[in-house]
Amino acid sequence: MSLFLHRRPDSKYWWVKGRVYLADKHISIRESTKCIAKRDAKEVGKSIEEQALTLLKGNGISVVAFSASVIKWTELQRRNNGDLWNAERLLRFFRDKDIFAITLDDWQRFTIKHLKNYKPASYNRVRDTFQAVLKVSELIVHNKEKLKDGLYIPIRAVKGERNVFLQKIQREILFSMYPWWLLTWAIAMAYQGFRKGEARLLEWNHINFQSELITLPREITKSDKIRYIDMHPRFTKRLLKEERRHERFVFVNHKGQPYAEQGPYVAHKTAIKKANVKLAEMGEALIPNFTIHDWRHDFGSTFMMSGGDVRSLQKLGGWGSLDMVQKYADVSNEQRRAGIRKMK
């Protein structure tokens, strides 16, 4: 019961007080239950609350509060920290609003207040979370007529989308600049396509050396689904050479302890700087702004340029849709075009 009971000094009866909400609408209640016993007053209070809800529903049209849809969205599958952060910001703005009454103007007001200086890629991530929460309302009301013309927020075009990959010499020089305790991690990122969080939480019991297969449990994958990854021979060979420095986790820091959420950020940046010094001395192209996550882009691009197909890449890397891996196919096409132009 959202209403609470209290006793006025000048009355022997229990009173109910508070607000009954339905989406962004509410009714304020301040009424005597005409009951002396608190137990009886609770039952009357529930009845008063139900009457208020009936009045708010009016003609019986389904109403879903944005907050209810967010709760359902979080229950459907495990969400990463970025998605949860976006949902929290959306929740503070749209909390009690009827999800079917939200308009494009409401979204524009939210973006002006919270996303004014966001780059397109960051804006689109918030937008995707918002659209997912709206979609979940279908599971709550099962009202197809109401949902068929649901609100759609256009995606902002991303200019010069990052799809960084390294040349072979850049990759090998970078490998040589990682400290010994981080080289196996780097090889795994380059040849297995792990996300940073997946590599950080990879355990020895996830690896089957006999079948040369890695099984990522749903607890550590972004999609909340089990993923099976064939082991690359170079990763297998390196891993068999390395002494187990932790009973549970495969990749640990120089102290033999599991990584924090940011991963080996400092050591990675240091290796990039050293690699660029070496590449400059050799007269080779320098490595651009290459983040830990860019190893995943490098994996996708290299896989496609080595003759892989998008469906296999999607399964290996755990991407949610073929559209998300199509950009790597475009890189492969460009590589083929560049190759044919060099023919003499």
Contacts in CASP RR format, 6 or more apart in sequence:
PFRMAT RR
TARGET T0000
AUTHOR 0000-0000-0000
METHOD contacts of the structure
MODEL  1
MSLFLHRRPDSKYWWVKGRVYLADKHISIRESTKCIAKRDAKEVGKSIEE
QALTLLKGNGISVVAFSASVIKWTELQRRNNGDLWNAERLLRFFRDKDIF
AITLDDWQRFTIKHLKNYKPASYNRVRDTFQAVLKVSELIVHNKEKLKDG
LYIPIRAVKGERNVFLQKIQREILFSMYPWWLLTWAIAMAYQGFRKGEAR
LLEWNHINFQSELITLPREITKSDKIRYIDMHPRFTKRLLKEERRHERFV
FVNHKGQPYAEQGPYVAHKTAIKKANVKLAEMGEALIPNFTIHDWRHDFG
STFMMSGGDVRSLQKLGGWGSLDMVQKYADVSNEQRRAGIRKMK
1 42 0 8 1.000
1 45 0 8 1.000
1 46 0 8 1.000
1 49 0 8 1.000
2 18 0 8 1.000
2 19 0 8 1.000
2 20 0 8 1.000
2 21 0 8 1.000
2 49 0 8 1.000
3 16 0 8 1.000
3 17 0 8 1.000
3 18 0 8 1.000
3 20 0 8 1.000
3 29 0 8 1.000
3 45 0 8 1.000
3 48 0 8 1.000
3 49 0 8 1.000
4 16 0 8 1.000
4 17 0 8 1.000
4 18 0 8 1.000
5 14 0 8 1.000
5 15 0 8 1.000
5 16 0 8 1.000
5 33 0 8 1.000
5 38 0 8 1.000
5 41 0 8 1.000
5 42 0 8 1.000
5 45 0 8 1.000
6 14 0 8 1.000
6 15 0 8 1.000
6 17 0 8 1.000
7 13 0 8 1.000
7 14 0 8 1.000
7 15 0 8 1.000
8 15 0 8 1.000
11 32 0 8 1.000
12 36 0 8 1.000
13 32 0 8 1.000
13 33 0 8 1.000
13 34 0 8 1.000
13 35 0 8 1.000
13 36 0 8 1.000
13 41 0 8 1.000
14 32 0 8 1.000
14 33 0 8 1.000
14 35 0 8 1.000
14 36 0 8 1.000
14 38 0 8 1.000
14 41 0 8 1.000
15 30 0 8 1.000
15 31 0 8 1.000
15 32 0 8 1.000
15 33 0 8 1.000
16 29 0 8 1.000
16 30 0 8 1.000
16 31 0 8 1.000
16 33 0 8 1.000
16 41 0 8 1.000
16 44 0 8 1.000
16 45 0 8 1.000
16 48 0 8 1.000
17 29 0 8 1.000
17 30 0 8 1.000
18 28 0 8 1.000
18 29 0 8 1.000
18 30 0 8 1.000
19 26 0 8 1.000
19 27 0 8 1.000
19 28 0 8 1.000
19 29 0 8 1.000
20 26 0 8 1.000
20 27 0 8 1.000
20 29 0 8 1.000
20 49 0 8 1.000
20 52 0 8 1.000
20 53 0 8 1.000
20 56 0 8 1.000
21 65 0 8 1.000
21 96 0 8 1.000
22 53 0 8 1.000
22 56 0 8 1.000
22 57 0 8 1.000
22 63 0 8 1.000
22 65 0 8 1.000
22 98 0 8 1.000
23 63 0 8 1.000
23 64 0 8 1.000
23 65 0 8 1.000
23 66 0 8 1.000
23 96 0 8 1.000
23 97 0 8 1.000
23 98 0 8 1.000
23 99 0 8 1.000
23 101 0 8 1.000
24 65 0 8 1.000
24 96 0 8 1.000
24 97 0 8 1.000
24 98 0 8 1.000
24 101 0 8 1.000
25 56 0 8 1.000
25 98 0 8 1.000
26 56 0 8 1.000
26 96 0 8 1.000
27 52 0 8 1.000
27 55 0 8 1.000
27 56 0 8 1.000
29 48 0 8 1.000
29 49 0 8 1.000
29 52 0 8 1.000
31 48 0 8 1.000
33 40 0 8 1.000
33 41 0 8 1.000
33 44 0 8 1.000
33 45 0 8 1.000
33 48 0 8 1.000
34 44 0 8 1.000
35 41 0 8 1.000
35 44 0 8 1.000
56 63 0 8 1.000
57 63 0 8 1.000
61 146 0 8 1.000
62 100 0 8 1.000
62 141 0 8 1.000
62 143 0 8 1.000
62 146 0 8 1.000
63 98 0 8 1.000
63 100 0 8 1.000
64 98 0 8 1.000
64 99 0 8 1.000
64 100 0 8 1.000
64 137 0 8 1.000
64 140 0 8 1.000
64 141 0 8 1.000
65 95 0 8 1.000
65 96 0 8 1.000
65 97 0 8 1.000
65 98 0 8 1.000
65 99 0 8 1.000
66 90 0 8 1.000
66 91 0 8 1.000
66 94 0 8 1.000
66 95 0 8 1.000
66 96 0 8 1.000
66 97 0 8 1.000
66 98 0 8 1.000
66 99 0 8 1.000
66 102 0 8 1.000
66 133 0 8 1.000
67 91 0 8 1.000
67 95 0 8 1.000
67 96 0 8 1.000
68 99 0 8 1.000
68 140 0 8 1.000
69 99 0 8 1.000
69 133 0 8 1.000
69 134 0 8 1.000
69 136 0 8 1.000
69 137 0 8 1.000
69 140 0 8 1.000
70 87 0 8 1.000
70 90 0 8 1.000
70 91 0 8 1.000
70 133 0 8 1.000
72 136 0 8 1.000
72 139 0 8 1.000
72 140 0 8 1.000
73 79 0 8 1.000
73 87 0 8 1.000
73 132 0 8 1.000
73 133 0 8 1.000
73 136 0 8 1.000
74 84 0 8 1.000
74 87 0 8 1.000
76 136 0 8 1.000
76 139 0 8 1.000
77 223 0 8 1.000
77 224 0 8 1.000
78 218 0 8 1.000
78 219 0 8 1.000
78 224 0 8 1.000
79 87 0 8 1.000
80 222 0 8 1.000
82 125 0 8 1.000
83 129 0 8 1.000
86 125 0 8 1.000
86 126 0 8 1.000
86 129 0 8 1.000
86 130 0 8 1.000
87 129 0 8 1.000
87 133 0 8 1.000
89 114 0 8 1.000
89 126 0 8 1.000
90 110 0 8 1.000
90 126 0 8 1.000
90 129 0 8 1.000
90 130 0 8 1.000
90 133 0 8 1.000
93 110 0 8 1.000
93 113 0 8 1.000
93 114 0 8 1.000
94 102 0 8 1.000
94 106 0 8 1.000
94 110 0 8 1.000
97 106 0 8 1.000
99 133 0 8 1.000
99 134 0 8 1.000
99 137 0 8 1.000
100 137 0 8 1.000
100 146 0 8 1.000
102 134 0 8 1.000
102 151 0 8 1.000
103 151 0 8 1.000
104 151 0 8 1.000
104 153 0 8 1.000
107 130 0 8 1.000
107 151 0 8 1.000
107 153 0 8 1.000
111 123 0 8 1.000
114 126 0 8 1.000
115 122 0 8 1.000
115 123 0 8 1.000
115 126 0 8 1.000
118 126 0 8 1.000
120 156 0 8 1.000
120 157 0 8 1.000
120 158 0 8 1.000
120 159 0 8 1.000
121 158 0 8 1.000
121 161 0 8 1.000
123 156 0 8 1.000
124 155 0 8 1.000
124 156 0 8 1.000
124 158 0 8 1.000
127 153 0 8 1.000
127 155 0 8 1.000
127 156 0 8 1.000
130 153 0 8 1.000
131 152 0 8 1.000
131 153 0 8 1.000
134 150 0 8 1.000
134 151 0 8 1.000
137 147 0 8 1.000
138 144 0 8 1.000
138 147 0 8 1.000
141 147 0 8 1.000
161 327 0 8 1.000
162 294 0 8 1.000
162 297 0 8 1.000
163 297 0 8 1.000
163 301 0 8 1.000
163 327 0 8 1.000
163 328 0 8 1.000
163 331 0 8 1.000
164 288 0 8 1.000
164 289 0 8 1.000
164 290 0 8 1.000
164 294 0 8 1.000
164 297 0 8 1.000
164 298 0 8 1.000
165 297 0 8 1.000
165 298 0 8 1.000
165 300 0 8 1.000
165 301 0 8 1.000
165 302 0 8 1.000
165 331 0 8 1.000
166 174 0 8 1.000
166 287 0 8 1.000
166 290 0 8 1.000
166 298 0 8 1.000
167 284 0 8 1.000
167 285 0 8 1.000
169 279 0 8 1.000
169 282 0 8 1.000
169 284 0 8 1.000
170 275 0 8 1.000
170 279 0 8 1.000
170 284 0 8 1.000
170 285 0 8 1.000
170 287 0 8 1.000
171 190 0 8 1.000
171 298 0 8 1.000
173 275 0 8 1.000
173 278 0 8 1.000
173 279 0 8 1.000
173 282 0 8 1.000
173 284 0 8 1.000
174 186 0 8 1.000
174 271 0 8 1.000
174 272 0 8 1.000
174 275 0 8 1.000
174 287 0 8 1.000
174 290 0 8 1.000
175 183 0 8 1.000
175 186 0 8 1.000
175 187 0 8 1.000
175 190 0 8 1.000
176 275 0 8 1.000
176 278 0 8 1.000
177 270 0 8 1.000
177 271 0 8 1.000
177 272 0 8 1.000
177 274 0 8 1.000
177 275 0 8 1.000
177 278 0 8 1.000
178 185 0 8 1.000
178 186 0 8 1.000
178 267 0 8 1.000
178 268 0 8 1.000
178 271 0 8 1.000
179 254 0 8 1.000
179 267 0 8 1.000
179 271 0 8 1.000
181 245 0 8 1.000
181 252 0 8 1.000
181 253 0 8 1.000
181 254 0 8 1.000
181 256 0 8 1.000
182 264 0 8 1.000
182 267 0 8 1.000
182 268 0 8 1.000
182 271 0 8 1.000
183 238 0 8 1.000
184 235 0 8 1.000
184 238 0 8 1.000
184 239 0 8 1.000
184 242 0 8 1.000
184 250 0 8 1.000
184 251 0 8 1.000
185 199 0 8 1.000
185 251 0 8 1.000
185 264 0 8 1.000
186 271 0 8 1.000
186 295 0 8 1.000
187 234 0 8 1.000
187 235 0 8 1.000
187 238 0 8 1.000
188 194 0 8 1.000
188 199 0 8 1.000
188 202 0 8 1.000
188 235 0 8 1.000
188 239 0 8 1.000
188 250 0 8 1.000
188 251 0 8 1.000
189 199 0 8 1.000
189 292 0 8 1.000
189 295 0 8 1.000
189 296 0 8 1.000
189 299 0 8 1.000
190 295 0 8 1.000
190 298 0 8 1.000
190 299 0 8 1.000
190 302 0 8 1.000
191 232 0 8 1.000
191 234 0 8 1.000
191 235 0 8 1.000
191 299 0 8 1.000
192 214 0 8 1.000
192 229 0 8 1.000
192 231 0 8 1.000
192 232 0 8 1.000
192 235 0 8 1.000
192 299 0 8 1.000
193 229 0 8 1.000
193 295 0 8 1.000
193 296 0 8 1.000
193 299 0 8 1.000
193 300 0 8 1.000
193 316 0 8 1.000
193 317 0 8 1.000
194 202 0 8 1.000
194 296 0 8 1.000
195 222 0 8 1.000
195 293 0 8 1.000
195 296 0 8 1.000
196 263 0 8 1.000
196 292 0 8 1.000
196 293 0 8 1.000
197 220 0 8 1.000
197 261 0 8 1.000
197 263 0 8 1.000
198 216 0 8 1.000
198 220 0 8 1.000
198 221 0 8 1.000
198 222 0 8 1.000
199 251 0 8 1.000
200 249 0 8 1.000
200 251 0 8 1.000
200 258 0 8 1.000
200 259 0 8 1.000
200 261 0 8 1.000
200 263 0 8 1.000
201 219 0 8 1.000
201 220 0 8 1.000
201 249 0 8 1.000
202 214 0 8 1.000
202 216 0 8 1.000
202 220 0 8 1.000
202 249 0 8 1.000
202 250 0 8 1.000
202 251 0 8 1.000
203 248 0 8 1.000
203 249 0 8 1.000
203 250 0 8 1.000
204 244 0 8 1.000
204 247 0 8 1.000
204 248 0 8 1.000
204 249 0 8 1.000
204 250 0 8 1.000
206 214 0 8 1.000
206 215 0 8 1.000
206 216 0 8 1.000
206 217 0 8 1.000
206 250 0 8 1.000
207 213 0 8 1.000
207 214 0 8 1.000
207 231 0 8 1.000
207 239 0 8 1.000
207 250 0 8 1.000
208 214 0 8 1.000
208 215 0 8 1.000
209 236 0 8 1.000
209 240 0 8 1.000
212 230 0 8 1.000
212 231 0 8 1.000
212 236 0 8 1.000
213 228 0 8 1.000
213 229 0 8 1.000
213 230 0 8 1.000
213 231 0 8 1.000
214 228 0 8 1.000
214 229 0 8 1.000
214 230 0 8 1.000
214 231 0 8 1.000
215 226 0 8 1.000
215 227 0 8 1.000
215 228 0 8 1.000
215 229 0 8 1.000
216 226 0 8 1.000
216 227 0 8 1.000
216 228 0 8 1.000
216 229 0 8 1.000
217 226 0 8 1.000
218 224 0 8 1.000
218 225 0 8 1.000
218 226 0 8 1.000
221 227 0 8 1.000
221 318 0 8 1.000
222 318 0 8 1.000
223 318 0 8 1.000
223 320 0 8 1.000
227 315 0 8 1.000
227 317 0 8 1.000
227 318 0 8 1.000
228 315 0 8 1.000
229 316 0 8 1.000
229 317 0 8 1.000
230 316 0 8 1.000
239 250 0 8 1.000
245 252 0 8 1.000
245 256 0 8 1.000
246 252 0 8 1.000
246 256 0 8 1.000
246 257 0 8 1.000
246 258 0 8 1.000
248 258 0 8 1.000
249 258 0 8 1.000
251 259 0 8 1.000
252 258 0 8 1.000
252 259 0 8 1.000
253 259 0 8 1.000
253 264 0 8 1.000
263 292 0 8 1.000
264 292 0 8 1.000
265 292 0 8 1.000
268 292 0 8 1.000
272 287 0 8 1.000
272 290 0 8 1.000
275 287 0 8 1.000
276 286 0 8 1.000
276 287 0 8 1.000
279 285 0 8 1.000
279 286 0 8 1.000
279 287 0 8 1.000
280 286 0 8 1.000
296 317 0 8 1.000
297 328 0 8 1.000
299 317 0 8 1.000
300 313 0 8 1.000
300 317 0 8 1.000
300 325 0 8 1.000
300 328 0 8 1.000
301 328 0 8 1.000
301 331 0 8 1.000
301 332 0 8 1.000
303 312 0 8 1.000
303 313 0 8 1.000
303 316 0 8 1.000
303 328 0 8 1.000
304 310 0 8 1.000
304 313 0 8 1.000
304 328 0 8 1.000
304 329 0 8 1.000
304 331 0 8 1.000
304 332 0 8 1.000
305 331 0 8 1.000
305 332 0 8 1.000
305 335 0 8 1.000
307 332 0 8 1.000
308 332 0 8 1.000
310 322 0 8 1.000
310 325 0 8 1.000
310 326 0 8 1.000
310 328 0 8 1.000
310 329 0 8 1.000
311 322 0 8 1.000
313 319 0 8 1.000
313 325 0 8 1.000
313 328 0 8 1.000
314 320 0 8 1.000
314 321 0 8 1.000
314 322 0 8 1.000
314 324 0 8 1.000
314 325 0 8 1.000
319 325 0 8 1.000
END
